[in-house]
Amino acid sequence: MVRVPLTAEELERGQRLGELLRSARGETSMVQVALDAGISVETLRKIETGRIATPAFFTITAVARVLDISLDDIAAALDPDAVSPDRAPRRAS
């Protein structure tokens, strides 16, 4: 199966996702977050640097859980127009 190249928009969104997760990680080590999320450090590194621009949903779900950020907040940060204005961002519980 041939993989379709990513668009410039998808690549840019991947960069924003990586920056968001890196910022949310703060001083917590990449090793600790990856371990807690059940993913490899290399996968987390690639996501944070935008080298994996379209990571799997469950991978992002696991990282978001560890970083205590909601998927709604991630969606709002990546595409503010896609989130309805009547929903305030909230922390994951």
PyMOL Python script that loads the backbone (N, CA, C, O; Angstrom):
from pymol import cmd

cmd.read_pdbstr("""\
ATOM      1  N   MET A   1       0.844  -1.173   0.000  1.00  0.00           N
ATOM      2  CA  MET A   1       0.000   0.000   0.000  1.00  0.00           C
ATOM      3  C   MET A   1       0.894   1.241   0.000  1.00  0.00           C
ATOM      4  O   MET A   1       1.836   1.335   0.786  1.00  0.00           O
ATOM      5  N   VAL A   2       0.596   2.171  -0.869  1.00  0.00           N
ATOM      6  CA  VAL A   2       1.374   3.401  -0.981  1.00  0.00           C
ATOM      7  C   VAL A   2       0.871   4.408   0.042  1.00  0.00           C
ATOM      8  O   VAL A   2      -0.331   4.633   0.180  1.00  0.00           O
ATOM      9  N   ARG A   3       1.810   5.006   0.752  1.00  0.00           N
ATOM     10  CA  ARG A   3       1.446   6.004   1.753  1.00  0.00           C
ATOM     11  C   ARG A   3       1.373   7.378   1.089  1.00  0.00           C
ATOM     12  O   ARG A   3       2.320   7.804   0.427  1.00  0.00           O
ATOM     13  N   VAL A   4       0.258   8.058   1.268  1.00  0.00           N
ATOM     14  CA  VAL A   4       0.061   9.383   0.694  1.00  0.00           C
ATOM     15  C   VAL A   4       0.881  10.390   1.493  1.00  0.00           C
ATOM     16  O   VAL A   4       0.828  10.388   2.723  1.00  0.00           O
ATOM     17  N   PRO A   5       1.641  11.253   0.814  1.00  0.00           N
ATOM     18  CA  PRO A   5       2.438  12.255   1.544  1.00  0.00           C
ATOM     19  C   PRO A   5       1.541  13.184   2.359  1.00  0.00           C
ATOM     20  O   PRO A   5       0.417  13.490   1.960  1.00  0.00           O
ATOM     21  N   LEU A   6       2.049  13.622   3.494  1.00  0.00           N
ATOM     22  CA  LEU A   6       1.295  14.541   4.337  1.00  0.00           C
ATOM     23  C   LEU A   6       1.270  15.926   3.708  1.00  0.00           C
ATOM     24  O   LEU A   6       2.208  16.334   3.022  1.00  0.00           O
ATOM     25  N   THR A   7       0.188  16.633   3.955  1.00  0.00           N
ATOM     26  CA  THR A   7       0.077  18.003   3.459  1.00  0.00           C
ATOM     27  C   THR A   7       0.878  18.937   4.359  1.00  0.00           C
ATOM     28  O   THR A   7       1.267  18.570   5.467  1.00  0.00           O
ATOM     29  N   ALA A   8       1.114  20.133   3.873  1.00  0.00           N
ATOM     30  CA  ALA A   8       1.819  21.141   4.676  1.00  0.00           C
ATOM     31  C   ALA A   8       1.041  21.430   5.956  1.00  0.00           C
ATOM     32  O   ALA A   8       1.638  21.642   7.011  1.00  0.00           O
ATOM     33  N   GLU A   9      -0.281  21.439   5.869  1.00  0.00           N
ATOM     34  CA  GLU A   9      -1.123  21.685   7.046  1.00  0.00           C
ATOM     35  C   GLU A   9      -0.962  20.569   8.079  1.00  0.00           C
ATOM     36  O   GLU A   9      -0.867  20.842   9.275  1.00  0.00           O
ATOM     37  N   GLU A  10      -0.930  19.334   7.630  1.00  0.00           N
ATOM     38  CA  GLU A  10      -0.748  18.207   8.552  1.00  0.00           C
ATOM     39  C   GLU A  10       0.623  18.250   9.218  1.00  0.00           C
ATOM     40  O   GLU A  10       0.750  17.966  10.409  1.00  0.00           O
ATOM     41  N   LEU A  11       1.635  18.604   8.453  1.00  0.00           N
ATOM     42  CA  LEU A  11       2.980  18.711   9.018  1.00  0.00           C
ATOM     43  C   LEU A  11       3.055  19.823  10.060  1.00  0.00           C
ATOM     44  O   LEU A  11       3.671  19.661  11.114  1.00  0.00           O
ATOM     45  N   GLU A  12       2.422  20.953   9.754  1.00  0.00           N
ATOM     46  CA  GLU A  12       2.430  22.084  10.685  1.00  0.00           C
ATOM     47  C   GLU A  12       1.644  21.747  11.952  1.00  0.00           C
ATOM     48  O   GLU A  12       2.051  22.115  13.053  1.00  0.00           O
ATOM     49  N   ARG A  13       0.522  21.049  11.796  1.00  0.00           N
ATOM     50  CA  ARG A  13      -0.271  20.630  12.951  1.00  0.00           C
ATOM     51  C   ARG A  13       0.528  19.649  13.812  1.00  0.00           C
ATOM     52  O   ARG A  13       0.435  19.686  15.039  1.00  0.00           O
ATOM     53  N   GLY A  14       1.303  18.780  13.184  1.00  0.00           N
ATOM     54  CA  GLY A  14       2.170  17.865  13.920  1.00  0.00           C
ATOM     55  C   GLY A  14       3.227  18.608  14.722  1.00  0.00           C
ATOM     56  O   GLY A  14       3.549  18.212  15.843  1.00  0.00           O
ATOM     57  N   GLN A  15       3.769  19.682  14.158  1.00  0.00           N
ATOM     58  CA  GLN A  15       4.735  20.514  14.883  1.00  0.00           C
ATOM     59  C   GLN A  15       4.077  21.151  16.105  1.00  0.00           C
ATOM     60  O   GLN A  15       4.654  21.167  17.192  1.00  0.00           O
ATOM     61  N   ARG A  16       2.857  21.678  15.916  1.00  0.00           N
ATOM     62  CA  ARG A  16       2.140  22.302  17.042  1.00  0.00           C
ATOM     63  C   ARG A  16       1.821  21.282  18.127  1.00  0.00           C
ATOM     64  O   ARG A  16       1.927  21.584  19.315  1.00  0.00           O
ATOM     65  N   LEU A  17       1.431  20.077  17.723  1.00  0.00           N
ATOM     66  CA  LEU A  17       1.156  19.016  18.693  1.00  0.00           C
ATOM     67  C   LEU A  17       2.409  18.718  19.503  1.00  0.00           C
ATOM     68  O   LEU A  17       2.356  18.628  20.730  1.00  0.00           O
ATOM     69  N   GLY A  18       3.522  18.566  18.823  1.00  0.00           N
ATOM     70  CA  GLY A  18       4.777  18.289  19.513  1.00  0.00           C
ATOM     71  C   GLY A  18       5.152  19.376  20.497  1.00  0.00           C
ATOM     72  O   GLY A  18       5.574  19.091  21.618  1.00  0.00           O
ATOM     73  N   GLU A  19       4.999  20.632  20.078  1.00  0.00           N
ATOM     74  CA  GLU A  19       5.304  21.758  20.964  1.00  0.00           C
ATOM     75  C   GLU A  19       4.385  21.768  22.181  1.00  0.00           C
ATOM     76  O   GLU A  19       4.826  22.039  23.297  1.00  0.00           O
ATOM     77  N   LEU A  20       3.112  21.474  21.960  1.00  0.00           N
ATOM     78  CA  LEU A  20       2.146  21.437  23.055  1.00  0.00           C
ATOM     79  C   LEU A  20       2.512  20.359  24.076  1.00  0.00           C
ATOM     80  O   LEU A  20       2.515  20.615  25.280  1.00  0.00           O
ATOM     81  N   LEU A  21       2.815  19.173  23.598  1.00  0.00           N
ATOM     82  CA  LEU A  21       3.155  18.078  24.507  1.00  0.00           C
ATOM     83  C   LEU A  21       4.472  18.347  25.226  1.00  0.00           C
ATOM     84  O   LEU A  21       4.608  18.046  26.411  1.00  0.00           O
ATOM     85  N   ARG A  22       5.434  18.909  24.515  1.00  0.00           N
ATOM     86  CA  ARG A  22       6.726  19.229  25.138  1.00  0.00           C
ATOM     87  C   ARG A  22       6.525  20.261  26.238  1.00  0.00           C
ATOM     88  O   ARG A  22       7.106  20.144  27.317  1.00  0.00           O
ATOM     89  N   SER A  23       5.713  21.260  25.972  1.00  0.00           N
ATOM     90  CA  SER A  23       5.431  22.294  26.969  1.00  0.00           C
ATOM     91  C   SER A  23       4.707  21.699  28.175  1.00  0.00           C
ATOM     92  O   SER A  23       5.031  22.024  29.317  1.00  0.00           O
ATOM     93  N   ALA A  24       3.734  20.835  27.927  1.00  0.00           N
ATOM     94  CA  ALA A  24       2.973  20.212  29.015  1.00  0.00           C
ATOM     95  C   ALA A  24       3.851  19.287  29.851  1.00  0.00           C
ATOM     96  O   ALA A  24       3.611  19.113  31.046  1.00  0.00           O
ATOM     97  N   ARG A  25       4.860  18.698  29.231  1.00  0.00           N
ATOM     98  CA  ARG A  25       5.757  17.795  29.956  1.00  0.00           C
ATOM     99  C   ARG A  25       6.597  18.554  30.966  1.00  0.00           C
ATOM    100  O   ARG A  25       6.965  18.000  32.002  1.00  0.00           O
ATOM    101  N   GLY A  26       6.907  19.803  30.685  1.00  0.00           N
ATOM    102  CA  GLY A  26       7.671  20.622  31.624  1.00  0.00           C
ATOM    103  C   GLY A  26       8.999  19.992  31.987  1.00  0.00           C
ATOM    104  O   GLY A  26       9.784  19.622  31.115  1.00  0.00           O
ATOM    105  N   GLU A  27       9.245  19.872  33.291  1.00  0.00           N
ATOM    106  CA  GLU A  27      10.507  19.332  33.792  1.00  0.00           C
ATOM    107  C   GLU A  27      10.497  17.804  33.913  1.00  0.00           C
ATOM    108  O   GLU A  27      11.522  17.199  34.227  1.00  0.00           O
ATOM    109  N   THR A  28       9.352  17.189  33.666  1.00  0.00           N
ATOM    110  CA  THR A  28       9.280  15.727  33.727  1.00  0.00           C
ATOM    111  C   THR A  28      10.109  15.152  32.584  1.00  0.00           C
ATOM    112  O   THR A  28      10.048  15.643  31.456  1.00  0.00           O
ATOM    113  N   SER A  29      10.872  14.127  32.876  1.00  0.00           N
ATOM    114  CA  SER A  29      11.746  13.567  31.840  1.00  0.00           C
ATOM    115  C   SER A  29      10.932  12.867  30.755  1.00  0.00           C
ATOM    116  O   SER A  29       9.846  12.339  30.996  1.00  0.00           O
ATOM    117  N   MET A  30      11.495  12.885  29.567  1.00  0.00           N
ATOM    118  CA  MET A  30      10.891  12.196  28.442  1.00  0.00           C
ATOM    119  C   MET A  30      10.792  10.696  28.740  1.00  0.00           C
ATOM    120  O   MET A  30       9.815  10.045  28.370  1.00  0.00           O
ATOM    121  N   VAL A  31      11.799  10.167  29.402  1.00  0.00           N
ATOM    122  CA  VAL A  31      11.812   8.743  29.757  1.00  0.00           C
ATOM    123  C   VAL A  31      10.637   8.411  30.669  1.00  0.00           C
ATOM    124  O   VAL A  31       9.958   7.405  30.464  1.00  0.00           O
ATOM    125  N   GLN A  32      10.391   9.249  31.675  1.00  0.00           N
ATOM    126  CA  GLN A  32       9.306   8.989  32.618  1.00  0.00           C
ATOM    127  C   GLN A  32       7.946   9.054  31.936  1.00  0.00           C
ATOM    128  O   GLN A  32       7.098   8.191  32.161  1.00  0.00           O
ATOM    129  N   VAL A  33       7.731  10.069  31.105  1.00  0.00           N
ATOM    130  CA  VAL A  33       6.448  10.201  30.411  1.00  0.00           C
ATOM    131  C   VAL A  33       6.230   9.007  29.484  1.00  0.00           C
ATOM    132  O   VAL A  33       5.145   8.426  29.465  1.00  0.00           O
ATOM    133  N   ALA A  34       7.245   8.642  28.725  1.00  0.00           N
ATOM    134  CA  ALA A  34       7.120   7.506  27.807  1.00  0.00           C
ATOM    135  C   ALA A  34       6.819   6.222  28.572  1.00  0.00           C
ATOM    136  O   ALA A  34       5.952   5.444  28.175  1.00  0.00           O
ATOM    137  N   LEU A  35       7.536   6.005  29.663  1.00  0.00           N
ATOM    138  CA  LEU A  35       7.321   4.813  30.483  1.00  0.00           C
ATOM    139  C   LEU A  35       5.888   4.776  31.011  1.00  0.00           C
ATOM    140  O   LEU A  35       5.212   3.752  30.909  1.00  0.00           O
ATOM    141  N   ASP A  36       5.429   5.891  31.573  1.00  0.00           N
ATOM    142  CA  ASP A  36       4.074   5.953  32.132  1.00  0.00           C
ATOM    143  C   ASP A  36       2.993   5.799  31.058  1.00  0.00           C
ATOM    144  O   ASP A  36       1.917   5.263  31.325  1.00  0.00           O
ATOM    145  N   ALA A  37       3.285   6.272  29.847  1.00  0.00           N
ATOM    146  CA  ALA A  37       2.310   6.189  28.753  1.00  0.00           C
ATOM    147  C   ALA A  37       2.365   4.847  28.025  1.00  0.00           C
ATOM    148  O   ALA A  37       1.480   4.531  27.230  1.00  0.00           O
ATOM    149  N   GLY A  38       3.399   4.065  28.297  1.00  0.00           N
ATOM    150  CA  GLY A  38       3.518   2.769  27.639  1.00  0.00           C
ATOM    151  C   GLY A  38       3.993   2.853  26.196  1.00  0.00           C
ATOM    152  O   GLY A  38       3.656   2.002  25.372  1.00  0.00           O
ATOM    153  N   ILE A  39       4.783   3.889  25.894  1.00  0.00           N
ATOM    154  CA  ILE A  39       5.334   4.033  24.547  1.00  0.00           C
ATOM    155  C   ILE A  39       6.851   4.141  24.655  1.00  0.00           C
ATOM    156  O   ILE A  39       7.392   4.324  25.745  1.00  0.00           O
ATOM    157  N   SER A  40       7.519   4.029  23.538  1.00  0.00           N
ATOM    158  CA  SER A  40       8.976   4.142  23.566  1.00  0.00           C
ATOM    159  C   SER A  40       9.389   5.609  23.663  1.00  0.00           C
ATOM    160  O   SER A  40       8.661   6.508  23.241  1.00  0.00           O
ATOM    161  N   VAL A  41      10.562   5.824  24.225  1.00  0.00           N
ATOM    162  CA  VAL A  41      11.105   7.181  24.313  1.00  0.00           C
ATOM    163  C   VAL A  41      11.284   7.745  22.907  1.00  0.00           C
ATOM    164  O   VAL A  41      11.034   8.927  22.673  1.00  0.00           O
ATOM    165  N   GLU A  42      11.712   6.911  21.984  1.00  0.00           N
ATOM    166  CA  GLU A  42      11.917   7.374  20.606  1.00  0.00           C
ATOM    167  C   GLU A  42      10.606   7.824  19.973  1.00  0.00           C
ATOM    168  O   GLU A  42      10.586   8.809  19.236  1.00  0.00           O
ATOM    169  N   THR A  43       9.515   7.123  20.247  1.00  0.00           N
ATOM    170  CA  THR A  43       8.213   7.550  19.727  1.00  0.00           C
ATOM    171  C   THR A  43       7.835   8.907  20.295  1.00  0.00           C
ATOM    172  O   THR A  43       7.401   9.787  19.553  1.00  0.00           O
ATOM    173  N   LEU A  44       7.993   9.089  21.597  1.00  0.00           N
ATOM    174  CA  LEU A  44       7.679  10.382  22.204  1.00  0.00           C
ATOM    175  C   LEU A  44       8.573  11.473  21.631  1.00  0.00           C
ATOM    176  O   LEU A  44       8.099  12.572  21.342  1.00  0.00           O
ATOM    177  N   ARG A  45       9.848  11.187  21.464  1.00  0.00           N
ATOM    178  CA  ARG A  45      10.778  12.169  20.895  1.00  0.00           C
ATOM    179  C   ARG A  45      10.337  12.574  19.484  1.00  0.00           C
ATOM    180  O   ARG A  45      10.354  13.755  19.138  1.00  0.00           O
ATOM    181  N   LYS A  46       9.947  11.595  18.682  1.00  0.00           N
ATOM    182  CA  LYS A  46       9.512  11.886  17.314  1.00  0.00           C
ATOM    183  C   LYS A  46       8.227  12.710  17.296  1.00  0.00           C
ATOM    184  O   LYS A  46       8.071  13.591  16.450  1.00  0.00           O
ATOM    185  N   ILE A  47       7.314  12.436  18.214  1.00  0.00           N
ATOM    186  CA  ILE A  47       6.082  13.224  18.293  1.00  0.00           C
ATOM    187  C   ILE A  47       6.411  14.652  18.715  1.00  0.00           C
ATOM    188  O   ILE A  47       5.923  15.608  18.112  1.00  0.00           O
ATOM    189  N   GLU A  48       7.236  14.797  19.746  1.00  0.00           N
ATOM    190  CA  GLU A  48       7.574  16.132  20.253  1.00  0.00           C
ATOM    191  C   GLU A  48       8.329  16.972  19.231  1.00  0.00           C
ATOM    192  O   GLU A  48       8.228  18.199  19.247  1.00  0.00           O
ATOM    193  N   THR A  49       9.075  16.338  18.354  1.00  0.00           N
ATOM    194  CA  THR A  49       9.834  17.085  17.347  1.00  0.00           C
ATOM    195  C   THR A  49       9.083  17.211  16.026  1.00  0.00           C
ATOM    196  O   THR A  49       9.585  17.819  15.081  1.00  0.00           O
ATOM    197  N   GLY A  50       7.885  16.641  15.956  1.00  0.00           N
ATOM    198  CA  GLY A  50       7.083  16.737  14.746  1.00  0.00           C
ATOM    199  C   GLY A  50       7.448  15.728  13.674  1.00  0.00           C
ATOM    200  O   GLY A  50       6.895  15.774  12.576  1.00  0.00           O
ATOM    201  N   ARG A  51       8.363  14.822  13.967  1.00  0.00           N
ATOM    202  CA  ARG A  51       8.752  13.813  12.976  1.00  0.00           C
ATOM    203  C   ARG A  51       7.649  12.782  12.764  1.00  0.00           C
ATOM    204  O   ARG A  51       7.576  12.161  11.704  1.00  0.00           O
ATOM    205  N   ILE A  52       6.794  12.598  13.761  1.00  0.00           N
ATOM    206  CA  ILE A  52       5.566  11.817  13.584  1.00  0.00           C
ATOM    207  C   ILE A  52       4.443  12.847  13.657  1.00  0.00           C
ATOM    208  O   ILE A  52       3.979  13.206  14.739  1.00  0.00           O
ATOM    209  N   ALA A  53       4.019  13.312  12.491  1.00  0.00           N
ATOM    210  CA  ALA A  53       3.044  14.404  12.434  1.00  0.00           C
ATOM    211  C   ALA A  53       1.617  13.941  12.691  1.00  0.00           C
ATOM    212  O   ALA A  53       0.768  14.737  13.093  1.00  0.00           O
ATOM    213  N   THR A  54       1.350  12.664  12.463  1.00  0.00           N
ATOM    214  CA  THR A  54      -0.003  12.139  12.670  1.00  0.00           C
ATOM    215  C   THR A  54       0.065  10.870  13.520  1.00  0.00           C
ATOM    216  O   THR A  54      -0.161   9.768  13.020  1.00  0.00           O
ATOM    217  N   PRO A  55       0.379  11.033  14.808  1.00  0.00           N
ATOM    218  CA  PRO A  55       0.488   9.857  15.678  1.00  0.00           C
ATOM    219  C   PRO A  55      -0.867   9.192  15.896  1.00  0.00           C
ATOM    220  O   PRO A  55      -1.917   9.803  15.693  1.00  0.00           O
ATOM    221  N   ALA A  56      -0.823   7.951  16.306  1.00  0.00           N
ATOM    222  CA  ALA A  56      -2.043   7.184  16.557  1.00  0.00           C
ATOM    223  C   ALA A  56      -2.856   7.807  17.695  1.00  0.00           C
ATOM    224  O   ALA A  56      -2.303   8.349  18.652  1.00  0.00           O
ATOM    225  N   PHE A  57      -4.159   7.716  17.568  1.00  0.00           N
ATOM    226  CA  PHE A  57      -5.070   8.270  18.573  1.00  0.00           C
ATOM    227  C   PHE A  57      -4.764   7.749  19.973  1.00  0.00           C
ATOM    228  O   PHE A  57      -4.679   8.529  20.922  1.00  0.00           O
ATOM    229  N   PHE A  58      -4.597   6.441  20.105  1.00  0.00           N
ATOM    230  CA  PHE A  58      -4.388   5.875  21.438  1.00  0.00           C
ATOM    231  C   PHE A  58      -3.021   6.249  22.006  1.00  0.00           C
ATOM    232  O   PHE A  58      -2.847   6.272  23.224  1.00  0.00           O
ATOM    233  N   THR A  59      -2.068   6.536  21.154  1.00  0.00           N
ATOM    234  CA  THR A  59      -0.770   7.020  21.625  1.00  0.00           C
ATOM    235  C   THR A  59      -0.934   8.399  22.247  1.00  0.00           C
ATOM    236  O   THR A  59      -0.429   8.655  23.340  1.00  0.00           O
ATOM    237  N   ILE A  60      -1.635   9.281  21.558  1.00  0.00           N
ATOM    238  CA  ILE A  60      -1.857  10.630  22.091  1.00  0.00           C
ATOM    239  C   ILE A  60      -2.738  10.572  23.331  1.00  0.00           C
ATOM    240  O   ILE A  60      -2.520  11.331  24.275  1.00  0.00           O
ATOM    241  N   THR A  61      -3.717   9.693  23.345  1.00  0.00           N
ATOM    242  CA  THR A  61      -4.561   9.527  24.529  1.00  0.00           C
ATOM    243  C   THR A  61      -3.722   9.134  25.740  1.00  0.00           C
ATOM    244  O   THR A  61      -3.909   9.679  26.828  1.00  0.00           O
ATOM    245  N   ALA A  62      -2.806   8.199  25.560  1.00  0.00           N
ATOM    246  CA  ALA A  62      -1.953   7.745  26.667  1.00  0.00           C
ATOM    247  C   ALA A  62      -1.040   8.862  27.156  1.00  0.00           C
ATOM    248  O   ALA A  62      -0.878   9.047  28.363  1.00  0.00           O
ATOM    249  N   VAL A  63      -0.445   9.603  26.235  1.00  0.00           N
ATOM    250  CA  VAL A  63       0.442  10.707  26.624  1.00  0.00           C
ATOM    251  C   VAL A  63      -0.359  11.805  27.311  1.00  0.00           C
ATOM    252  O   VAL A  63       0.085  12.353  28.321  1.00  0.00           O
ATOM    253  N   ALA A  64      -1.525  12.131  26.783  1.00  0.00           N
ATOM    254  CA  ALA A  64      -2.368  13.167  27.391  1.00  0.00           C
ATOM    255  C   ALA A  64      -2.767  12.784  28.813  1.00  0.00           C
ATOM    256  O   ALA A  64      -2.782  13.631  29.707  1.00  0.00           O
ATOM    257  N   ARG A  65      -3.087  11.521  29.019  1.00  0.00           N
ATOM    258  CA  ARG A  65      -3.451  11.055  30.364  1.00  0.00           C
ATOM    259  C   ARG A  65      -2.292  11.274  31.324  1.00  0.00           C
ATOM    260  O   ARG A  65      -2.489  11.774  32.431  1.00  0.00           O
ATOM    261  N   VAL A  66      -1.091  10.904  30.910  1.00  0.00           N
ATOM    262  CA  VAL A  66       0.092  11.057  31.761  1.00  0.00           C
ATOM    263  C   VAL A  66       0.354  12.534  32.058  1.00  0.00           C
ATOM    264  O   VAL A  66       0.721  12.888  33.178  1.00  0.00           O
ATOM    265  N   LEU A  67       0.165  13.390  31.060  1.00  0.00           N
ATOM    266  CA  LEU A  67       0.446  14.821  31.227  1.00  0.00           C
ATOM    267  C   LEU A  67      -0.730  15.587  31.832  1.00  0.00           C
ATOM    268  O   LEU A  67      -0.635  16.790  32.073  1.00  0.00           O
ATOM    269  N   ASP A  68      -1.834  14.888  32.075  1.00  0.00           N
ATOM    270  CA  ASP A  68      -3.037  15.477  32.660  1.00  0.00           C
ATOM    271  C   ASP A  68      -3.585  16.624  31.813  1.00  0.00           C
ATOM    272  O   ASP A  68      -3.926  17.688  32.331  1.00  0.00           O
ATOM    273  N   ILE A  69      -3.663  16.388  30.510  1.00  0.00           N
ATOM    274  CA  ILE A  69      -4.315  17.350  29.622  1.00  0.00           C
ATOM    275  C   ILE A  69      -5.425  16.619  28.875  1.00  0.00           C
ATOM    276  O   ILE A  69      -5.286  15.448  28.521  1.00  0.00           O
ATOM    277  N   SER A  70      -6.508  17.314  28.644  1.00  0.00           N
ATOM    278  CA  SER A  70      -7.649  16.674  27.988  1.00  0.00           C
ATOM    279  C   SER A  70      -7.470  16.667  26.475  1.00  0.00           C
ATOM    280  O   SER A  70      -6.760  17.501  25.913  1.00  0.00           O
ATOM    281  N   LEU A  71      -8.116  15.728  25.841  1.00  0.00           N
ATOM    282  CA  LEU A  71      -8.097  15.681  24.385  1.00  0.00           C
ATOM    283  C   LEU A  71      -8.797  16.901  23.801  1.00  0.00           C
ATOM    284  O   LEU A  71      -8.445  17.354  22.712  1.00  0.00           O
ATOM    285  N   ASP A  72      -9.786  17.437  24.513  1.00  0.00           N
ATOM    286  CA  ASP A  72     -10.443  18.669  24.071  1.00  0.00           C
ATOM    287  C   ASP A  72      -9.452  19.824  24.027  1.00  0.00           C
ATOM    288  O   ASP A  72      -9.461  20.618  23.087  1.00  0.00           O
ATOM    289  N   ASP A  73      -8.598  19.919  25.040  1.00  0.00           N
ATOM    290  CA  ASP A  73      -7.592  20.981  25.065  1.00  0.00           C
ATOM    291  C   ASP A  73      -6.599  20.818  23.919  1.00  0.00           C
ATOM    292  O   ASP A  73      -6.186  21.799  23.301  1.00  0.00           O
ATOM    293  N   ILE A  74      -6.225  19.587  23.644  1.00  0.00           N
ATOM    294  CA  ILE A  74      -5.310  19.337  22.529  1.00  0.00           C
ATOM    295  C   ILE A  74      -5.974  19.734  21.218  1.00  0.00           C
ATOM    296  O   ILE A  74      -5.365  20.412  20.391  1.00  0.00           O
ATOM    297  N   ALA A  75      -7.212  19.315  21.028  1.00  0.00           N
ATOM    298  CA  ALA A  75      -7.931  19.656  19.798  1.00  0.00           C
ATOM    299  C   ALA A  75      -8.072  21.165  19.642  1.00  0.00           C
ATOM    300  O   ALA A  75      -7.897  21.698  18.546  1.00  0.00           O
ATOM    301  N   ALA A  76      -8.386  21.851  20.731  1.00  0.00           N
ATOM    302  CA  ALA A  76      -8.540  23.307  20.675  1.00  0.00           C
ATOM    303  C   ALA A  76      -7.226  23.994  20.323  1.00  0.00           C
ATOM    304  O   ALA A  76      -7.216  24.974  19.579  1.00  0.00           O
ATOM    305  N   ALA A  77      -6.130  23.487  20.850  1.00  0.00           N
ATOM    306  CA  ALA A  77      -4.826  24.085  20.568  1.00  0.00           C
ATOM    307  C   ALA A  77      -4.400  23.847  19.121  1.00  0.00           C
ATOM    308  O   ALA A  77      -3.732  24.689  18.521  1.00  0.00           O
ATOM    309  N   LEU A  78      -4.780  22.717  18.570  1.00  0.00           N
ATOM    310  CA  LEU A  78      -4.362  22.381  17.212  1.00  0.00           C
ATOM    311  C   LEU A  78      -5.277  22.959  16.154  1.00  0.00           C
ATOM    312  O   LEU A  78      -4.829  23.256  15.046  1.00  0.00           O
ATOM    313  N   ASP A  79      -6.552  23.124  16.473  1.00  0.00           N
ATOM    314  CA  ASP A  79      -7.517  23.657  15.515  1.00  0.00           C
ATOM    315  C   ASP A  79      -8.636  24.356  16.268  1.00  0.00           C
ATOM    316  O   ASP A  79      -9.703  23.775  16.466  1.00  0.00           O
ATOM    317  N   PRO A  80      -8.405  25.611  16.696  1.00  0.00           N
ATOM    318  CA  PRO A  80      -9.389  26.321  17.518  1.00  0.00           C
ATOM    319  C   PRO A  80     -10.773  26.411  16.877  1.00  0.00           C
ATOM    320  O   PRO A  80     -11.775  26.472  17.590  1.00  0.00           O
ATOM    321  N   ASP A  81     -10.846  26.421  15.542  1.00  0.00           N
ATOM    322  CA  ASP A  81     -12.140  26.527  14.867  1.00  0.00           C
ATOM    323  C   ASP A  81     -12.953  25.240  14.947  1.00  0.00           C
ATOM    324  O   ASP A  81     -14.163  25.260  14.722  1.00  0.00           O
ATOM    325  N   ALA A  82     -12.307  24.126  15.263  1.00  0.00           N
ATOM    326  CA  ALA A  82     -12.996  22.837  15.296  1.00  0.00           C
ATOM    327  C   ALA A  82     -13.721  22.579  16.605  1.00  0.00           C
ATOM    328  O   ALA A  82     -14.568  21.688  16.675  1.00  0.00           O
ATOM    329  N   VAL A  83     -13.406  23.341  17.644  1.00  0.00           N
ATOM    330  CA  VAL A  83     -14.015  23.144  18.957  1.00  0.00           C
ATOM    331  C   VAL A  83     -15.116  24.174  19.132  1.00  0.00           C
ATOM    332  O   VAL A  83     -14.909  25.362  18.887  1.00  0.00           O
ATOM    333  N   SER A  84     -16.285  23.719  19.556  1.00  0.00           N
ATOM    334  CA  SER A  84     -17.402  24.643  19.715  1.00  0.00           C
ATOM    335  C   SER A  84     -17.101  25.667  20.802  1.00  0.00           C
ATOM    336  O   SER A  84     -16.505  25.318  21.821  1.00  0.00           O
ATOM    337  N   PRO A  85     -17.500  26.923  20.611  1.00  0.00           N
ATOM    338  CA  PRO A  85     -17.173  27.985  21.563  1.00  0.00           C
ATOM    339  C   PRO A  85     -17.850  27.855  22.918  1.00  0.00           C
ATOM    340  O   PRO A  85     -17.404  28.478  23.882  1.00  0.00           O
ATOM    341  N   ASP A  86     -18.917  27.063  23.022  1.00  0.00           N
ATOM    342  CA  ASP A  86     -19.612  26.934  24.297  1.00  0.00           C
ATOM    343  C   ASP A  86     -18.943  25.930  25.232  1.00  0.00           C
ATOM    344  O   ASP A  86     -19.397  25.748  26.361  1.00  0.00           O
ATOM    345  N   ARG A  87     -17.879  25.278  24.784  1.00  0.00           N
ATOM    346  CA  ARG A  87     -17.175  24.296  25.625  1.00  0.00           C
ATOM    347  C   ARG A  87     -15.879  24.902  26.120  1.00  0.00           C
ATOM    348  O   ARG A  87     -14.987  25.211  25.330  1.00  0.00           O
ATOM    349  N   ALA A  88     -15.778  25.067  27.397  1.00  0.00           N
ATOM    350  CA  ALA A  88     -14.546  25.596  27.988  1.00  0.00           C
ATOM    351  C   ALA A  88     -13.535  24.468  28.122  1.00  0.00           C
ATOM    352  O   ALA A  88     -13.906  23.344  28.460  1.00  0.00           O
ATOM    353  N   PRO A  89     -12.241  24.755  27.859  1.00  0.00           N
ATOM    354  CA  PRO A  89     -11.220  23.723  28.062  1.00  0.00           C
ATOM    355  C   PRO A  89     -11.199  23.265  29.516  1.00  0.00           C
ATOM    356  O   PRO A  89     -11.417  24.060  30.431  1.00  0.00           O
ATOM    357  N   ARG A  90     -10.936  21.990  29.718  1.00  0.00           N
ATOM    358  CA  ARG A  90     -10.895  21.455  31.081  1.00  0.00           C
ATOM    359  C   ARG A  90      -9.767  20.446  31.187  1.00  0.00           C
ATOM    360  O   ARG A  90      -9.275  19.931  30.183  1.00  0.00           O
ATOM    361  N   ARG A  91      -9.371  20.177  32.406  1.00  0.00           N
ATOM    362  CA  ARG A  91      -8.310  19.213  32.677  1.00  0.00           C
ATOM    363  C   ARG A  91      -8.885  17.806  32.619  1.00  0.00           C
ATOM    364  O   ARG A  91     -10.059  17.585  32.912  1.00  0.00           O
ATOM    365  N   ALA A  92      -8.042  16.866  32.238  1.00  0.00           N
ATOM    366  CA  ALA A  92      -8.446  15.457  32.249  1.00  0.00           C
ATOM    367  C   ALA A  92      -8.647  15.017  33.689  1.00  0.00           C
ATOM    368  O   ALA A  92      -7.980  15.512  34.597  1.00  0.00           O
ATOM    369  N   SER A  93      -9.568  14.088  33.892  1.00  0.00           N
ATOM    370  CA  SER A  93      -9.778  13.613  35.265  1.00  0.00           C
ATOM    371  C   SER A  93      -9.489  12.156  35.397  1.00  0.00           C
ATOM    372  O   SER A  93      -9.616  11.598  36.487  1.00  0.00           O
TER     373      SER A  93
END
""", "prot")
cmd.dss("prot")
cmd.show_as("cartoon", "prot")
cmd.util.cbc("prot")
cmd.orient("prot")
